[in-house]
Amino acid sequence: MDLGIAGKWALVCGASKGLGLGCATALVAEGVNVLMVARGAEALQAAASKLIATHAINTGATVQFIAKDITTEVGRAAVFAMRADFDIVVTNAGGPPAGDFRSFERDDWIKAVDANMLTPIALIKATVDGMAARGFGRIVNITSSAVKAPIDVLGLSNGARSGLTGFVAGLARSGLAAQGVTINNLLPGAFDTDRLQAIFQAAAAKTTQSVETVAATRRNAIPARRFGSPDEFGAICAFLCSQQAGYMTGQNVLADGGAYPGTF
């Protein structure tokens, strides 16, 4: 299927590894020009170089990158100094630490809200009007399955990402869809990333089980009996960014191998 987005420009955050890199890879494979953003310069450059060599060379897409912290005003200013207008924005920031909520201080909550709620809102604010003026826009926020089925050790993430979810539910229905702009949230379950390993380690420390035991228990609770891959997550993201997904907005798209047991 031709997704109809070749030649568009995308901003992909947290793009040096994991789910962010999966999204950047899928978009470049569709011929989308991508500006990759992440904090780690070395990993980011390596990821961008691999994308250029494996996909951009075939699709003719441009791949740019900038090592900045997108959760800061200075970082965002540097990104938009490189390019002001984007047709696609994939928001993504590393999840806040896991742990017992009793150990979290006010600063921990502020950092979580700043990174996982206020930063995506700032990126949407900076780009959405330009998208509407051009008649096309796709915003995909990478959140978490914990928004739908909270995980006890992820209190910071549960709270901050739920705030973003509520904001998007209203904004997506404010008239932007009539101007060709959609805003959706993509909720990953257990994907094989560094973040997942950190969650397993936190759970192991809490229960005194081994990390391997915790991981096996989580895997066996997933109907698919495996963890997801960043590449298949990226493919879902690319579809949400496509011309064909123009009638989907304000949605929370859950990708978790069937782990969530509810009907709705």
C-alpha positions as CSV (number, residue, x, y, z in Angstrom):
1,M,0.0,0.0,0.0
2,D,1.3,3.5,-0.9
3,L,0.6,5.6,2.2
4,G,0.7,8.8,0.2
5,I,3.2,10.6,2.4
6,A,6.4,10.5,0.3
7,G,8.1,13.9,0.3
8,K,6.4,15.0,3.5
9,W,8.5,16.3,6.4
10,A,8.4,14.6,9.8
11,L,9.8,15.4,13.2
12,V,10.4,12.3,15.2
13,C,11.4,12.6,18.9
14,G,13.4,10.1,20.9
15,A,14.5,8.7,17.5
16,S,17.9,7.3,18.4
17,K,16.6,3.9,19.5
18,G,13.6,1.9,20.6
19,L,10.1,2.9,19.5
20,G,11.2,6.3,18.2
21,L,13.7,4.8,15.9
22,G,11.1,2.3,14.8
23,C,8.8,5.1,13.8
24,A,11.6,7.1,12.0
25,T,12.6,3.9,10.1
26,A,9.1,3.2,8.9
27,L,8.6,6.8,7.8
28,V,11.9,7.0,5.9
29,A,11.0,3.7,4.2
30,E,7.8,5.4,2.9
31,G,9.9,8.3,1.4
32,V,9.2,10.8,4.2
33,N,11.9,13.3,5.0
34,V,12.7,13.0,8.7
35,L,14.4,15.2,11.3
36,M,15.5,12.9,14.1
37,V,15.8,14.3,17.6
38,A,17.4,12.6,20.7
39,R,19.6,13.6,23.6
40,G,22.5,11.1,22.9
41,A,24.6,12.5,20.1
42,E,26.6,9.3,19.4
43,A,23.6,6.9,19.3
44,L,21.6,9.4,17.2
45,Q,24.3,9.8,14.6
46,A,24.7,6.1,14.4
47,A,21.0,5.6,13.9
48,A,20.7,8.3,11.3
49,S,23.7,6.9,9.4
50,K,22.1,3.5,9.3
51,L,18.8,4.9,8.1
52,I,20.5,6.7,5.3
53,A,22.4,3.6,4.2
54,T,19.5,1.2,4.5
55,H,16.3,3.1,3.5
56,A,16.9,6.7,2.5
57,I,19.2,5.6,-0.3
58,N,16.3,3.6,-1.8
59,T,13.5,6.1,-1.2
60,G,15.3,9.4,-1.8
61,A,14.2,10.7,1.6
62,T,16.3,13.2,3.5
63,V,17.4,12.3,7.0
64,Q,18.6,15.0,9.3
65,F,19.3,14.8,13.0
66,I,20.0,17.1,16.0
67,A,21.1,16.0,19.5
68,K,19.0,18.1,21.8
69,D,16.7,17.5,24.8
70,I,13.2,18.1,23.3
71,T,11.8,18.5,26.8
72,T,13.5,21.8,27.3
73,E,12.7,25.2,25.7
74,V,16.3,25.5,24.5
75,G,16.1,22.1,22.9
76,R,12.8,22.8,21.1
77,A,14.1,26.2,19.9
78,A,17.2,24.5,18.4
79,V,15.0,22.0,16.6
80,F,12.7,24.6,15.1
81,A,15.7,26.7,14.1
82,M,16.6,23.8,11.8
83,R,13.2,23.6,10.4
84,A,10.0,25.4,11.3
85,D,7.3,23.5,9.4
86,F,6.4,19.8,9.7
87,D,3.7,17.7,8.1
88,I,4.1,14.9,10.6
89,V,5.1,15.1,14.3
90,V,5.8,12.0,16.4
91,T,6.1,13.1,20.1
92,N,8.1,10.7,22.3
93,A,10.0,11.2,25.5
94,G,11.6,8.7,27.8
95,G,9.2,7.5,30.5
96,P,9.8,8.7,34.0
97,P,11.3,6.4,36.6
98,A,9.4,3.5,38.0
99,G,8.9,3.1,41.7
100,D,6.7,3.4,44.8
101,F,4.8,6.6,44.7
102,R,5.7,7.2,48.3
103,S,9.3,7.8,47.2
104,F,8.4,10.5,44.6
105,E,8.9,14.1,45.5
106,R,7.2,17.1,44.0
107,D,10.1,17.6,41.6
108,D,9.7,14.1,40.3
109,W,6.1,14.8,39.4
110,I,6.9,18.1,37.8
111,K,9.6,16.5,35.6
112,A,7.2,13.7,34.6
113,V,4.4,16.2,33.6
114,D,6.9,18.5,31.8
115,A,8.4,15.6,29.7
116,N,5.3,13.5,29.0
117,M,2.5,16.0,28.9
118,L,3.7,19.6,28.5
119,T,6.4,18.8,25.9
120,P,4.0,17.1,23.5
121,I,1.6,20.0,24.0
122,A,4.3,22.5,23.2
123,L,5.3,20.6,20.0
124,I,1.6,20.5,18.9
125,K,1.2,24.2,19.6
126,A,4.3,25.0,17.5
127,T,3.2,22.9,14.4
128,V,-0.5,22.4,14.3
129,D,-1.5,25.8,12.8
130,G,0.9,25.4,10.0
131,M,-0.4,21.9,9.3
132,A,-4.0,23.3,9.2
133,A,-3.0,26.1,6.8
134,R,-1.5,23.6,4.4
135,G,-4.4,21.2,4.7
136,F,-2.5,18.2,6.0
137,G,-1.1,17.2,9.3
138,R,-0.5,14.1,11.4
139,I,0.4,14.1,15.0
140,V,1.1,10.8,16.8
141,N,1.9,10.9,20.5
142,I,3.7,7.8,21.8
143,T,2.2,7.3,25.2
144,S,1.7,3.9,27.0
145,S,-0.7,1.1,27.5
146,A,-0.6,2.1,31.1
147,V,-2.9,5.0,30.2
148,K,-5.6,2.3,29.6
149,A,-4.4,-0.3,32.1
150,P,-2.3,1.4,34.8
151,I,0.8,-0.3,36.1
152,D,1.4,0.2,39.8
153,V,5.1,1.0,39.6
154,L,4.6,3.5,36.9
155,G,2.7,6.1,38.9
156,L,4.5,9.1,37.3
157,S,3.9,7.8,33.8
158,N,0.2,6.9,34.6
159,G,-0.5,10.4,35.8
160,A,1.4,12.5,33.2
161,R,0.4,10.5,30.2
162,S,-3.2,10.5,31.2
163,G,-3.1,14.3,31.3
164,L,-1.9,14.4,27.7
165,T,-4.6,11.9,26.7
166,G,-7.3,14.1,28.1
167,F,-5.9,17.2,26.4
168,V,-5.7,15.4,23.0
169,A,-9.2,14.1,23.3
170,G,-10.5,17.7,23.3
171,L,-8.0,19.3,20.8
172,A,-8.5,16.6,18.2
173,R,-12.2,17.4,18.0
174,S,-11.8,21.1,17.9
175,G,-12.1,21.5,14.1
176,L,-8.6,20.5,13.1
177,A,-9.9,17.3,11.4
178,A,-11.9,19.4,9.0
179,Q,-8.6,21.1,8.0
180,G,-6.9,17.7,7.3
181,V,-5.1,17.5,10.7
182,T,-5.4,14.4,12.9
183,I,-4.0,13.8,16.4
184,N,-3.8,10.3,17.8
185,N,-2.1,8.5,20.6
186,L,-0.2,5.3,20.1
187,L,-0.1,3.2,23.2
188,P,2.7,0.6,23.3
189,G,2.4,-2.4,25.5
190,A,5.4,-4.6,26.2
191,F,7.9,-3.9,23.4
192,D,11.5,-5.1,23.4
193,T,13.2,-1.9,24.4
194,D,15.6,-0.6,27.1
195,R,12.5,1.0,28.8
196,L,10.9,-2.5,29.2
197,Q,14.1,-3.8,30.8
198,A,14.0,-0.9,33.3
199,I,10.4,-1.8,34.2
200,F,11.4,-5.4,34.8
201,Q,14.3,-4.4,37.0
202,A,12.0,-2.2,39.1
203,A,9.5,-4.9,39.5
204,A,12.1,-7.4,40.3
205,A,13.5,-5.2,43.1
206,K,10.0,-4.8,44.5
207,T,9.1,-8.5,44.5
208,T,12.6,-10.0,45.1
209,Q,12.2,-12.1,42.0
210,S,14.8,-12.3,39.3
211,V,14.6,-10.0,36.3
212,E,14.3,-13.1,34.1
213,T,11.4,-14.4,36.1
214,V,9.6,-11.1,35.9
215,A,10.1,-11.0,32.2
216,A,8.9,-14.5,31.7
217,T,5.8,-13.8,33.7
218,R,5.0,-10.7,31.7
219,R,5.6,-12.5,28.4
220,N,3.3,-15.4,29.3
221,A,0.5,-13.0,30.2
222,I,0.5,-11.7,26.6
223,P,-1.8,-13.7,24.3
224,A,0.8,-13.2,21.5
225,R,3.4,-14.9,23.9
226,R,6.1,-12.4,22.9
227,F,7.2,-8.9,23.2
228,G,6.6,-6.5,20.3
229,S,9.4,-5.2,18.0
230,P,10.1,-1.5,17.4
231,D,9.8,-2.1,13.6
232,E,6.2,-3.3,13.9
233,F,5.4,-0.4,16.2
234,G,6.8,1.9,13.6
235,A,4.6,0.4,10.9
236,I,1.5,1.2,12.9
237,C,2.8,4.8,13.4
238,A,3.4,5.2,9.7
239,F,-0.2,4.1,8.9
240,L,-1.6,6.7,11.4
241,C,0.5,9.3,9.5
242,S,-0.9,8.1,6.1
243,Q,-3.4,9.6,3.8
244,Q,-5.6,6.6,4.4
245,A,-5.9,7.3,8.2
246,G,-7.4,10.8,7.6
247,Y,-10.7,9.7,9.2
248,M,-9.0,8.6,12.4
249,T,-8.5,11.3,15.0
250,G,-8.6,11.6,18.8
251,Q,-8.0,7.9,19.2
252,N,-5.9,5.8,21.6
253,V,-4.5,3.0,19.5
254,L,-3.4,0.1,21.7
255,A,-0.6,-2.2,20.5
256,D,0.0,-4.7,23.2
257,G,-0.3,-8.2,21.7
258,G,-3.8,-8.6,23.2
259,A,-2.7,-8.1,26.8
260,Y,-5.4,-5.7,27.7
261,P,-8.4,-7.9,28.6
262,G,-11.2,-5.4,28.2
263,T,-13.8,-4.9,25.4
264,F,-13.5,-1.2,25.2
